[in-house]
Every structure is written in structure tokens, then in C-alpha cells.
Amino acid sequence: MPDQIYTPIDFLICGTQKGGTSALDAYCRQHQDLLMADAKEVHFFDNESLFRNGKPDYRQYHQHFPPHEEGKLRGEATPVYMYWPNAPARIHAYNPDIRLIVILRDPVERAYSHWQMEFHRGYETLPFGKAVREEAARLQQADADHRRVYSYVDRGRYLHQLELLWSLFGREHVLVVFNEDLRQSPAAVLQQISVFLGIPAFTAIEERTENAQDYDNPMTAEDRAWLHAVFEPEIANLEVALGKKLEFWRNHG
């Protein structure tokens, strides 16, 4: 137990950014046996200042949650946990039995959505094609805050992120679902989640599409082709690791 006052949180939606975590969070808030944090994206395990002196004060984390109730599970959704290098080990130290839900999205589309968000926030000034082609050099020089901004391609390299989670928690504690499936067949994905968490099935669910938006300008065919070439080896290796064909990523757009 992390401290003597609270029982640990039961599950996390830990990735990927711009993959559908907001929709999953919204769905979980509709389930009578799930108690979610007071807001999406608590950002505890990726907050370097909280871990500066070693073990953090978990009371700061638990204050975001309702009290433990027998028969109900508590969770939160912070998508950067999957990507942030130190977060998985910190989560494991906190609760090695926690269950992790990962939702993946076509990495090409995810990268463009990420860039659109940062560009409209004013954190990014480069056009998309230049930003992704110069990303590796920019990340080498970036501080922690800018690493969050500039990681358009890097966050889409899902396999090494999953391998770290599997190595710490075991595959049985990590559920991988897909954004494309959640959009087309939300009931089927929610059934996977209910089985994974060991809770009754989701019922009378209102379909949710969070943070969906039309882009001012679509991705150019040149940039799309460049990214498809970059991600093809990653997708092929991920197919082997997951035992699932991902043709819906290759055929998109």
C-alpha cells in the first residue's frame, strides 16, 4: 500500500496522446462501478518536481480521487504516462498490480493531430512537414516541456513503449485497444475493458467522440507518404508483437 490512509488506484488509461483517451475517460465515467479522478490528466507520474527527492507524497495524488468504495474501481487517464520515460517505473513502484489501458491510433494521423493541437496553442510555429522532418534534431536539444510538444513522430513509435510496460507489469496487466475500433464499435471495445477490469458490462452507454475536430488544412500527400515510410517498419513489428494485422493504418487516407 503506498501510504497508510489510501488504498492504491486500480487502473490507468496511460496512452496514447491524441489516441482517444478523452473518449475512454468519458465512457468510464458512465459506468456505475468506476470512480474516475476529479479531472482527466492528473499528471502525477510524469511530474518531475514531485519525484525530485525520491519517493513522492502520494497523498497529493490521492486527493484527486473519491474515497475507496468496496466493489468499485478507481482510475484516471493521463496519456503521457505511456511515453514519459520515467513514468512506467514510478507507476510500478506505486502499485505493481495496477491495470493499464492503452489505446493506439494510426501513428500518421496521431502525429498530425498532435501538431495541429500544438500549432493552435501557439507552442509550435513550424509547418507540419518541417516539424516532423526536423523532429529528431529538435528532441535532442529540447527540455522536458518542449519534448512533450515536438514528439509528433516519436510518440507514434508504440512498440518500445509497450515493451517497457510489458516488462514491468506483464502482458496480462496491459490491455491494448485501438482508436479506430472505439470509433466504429464502441460497445465491443468497452466489453474488452469490462472483462479486463473484471467489472459488469457497460450498459446504456451514450456514444462519445471527444476533442474531434476538422483541420483547417489536411495533411499533404507528400507528408503522408513520408510518414508512412517512416512508420512502416514500426507497424510491421507491432503486428508481430500483438498478433494483429493493422491494415487499417496502412490503408488510411
Secondary structure, 3 states (H helix, E strand, C coil): CCCCCCCCCCEEEEECCCCCHHHHHHHHCCCCCEEECCCCCCCCCCCHHHHCCCCCCHHHHHCCCCCCCCCCEEEEECHHHHCCCCHHHHHHHHCCCCEEEEEECCHHHHHHHHHHHHHHHCCCCCCHHHHHHCHHHHHHHCCHHHHHHHCCCHHHCHHHHHHHHHHHHCHHHEEEEEHHHHHHCHHHHHHHHHHHHCCCCCCCCCCCCCCCCCCCCCCCHHHHHHHHHHHHHHHHHHHHHHCCCCHHHHCCC
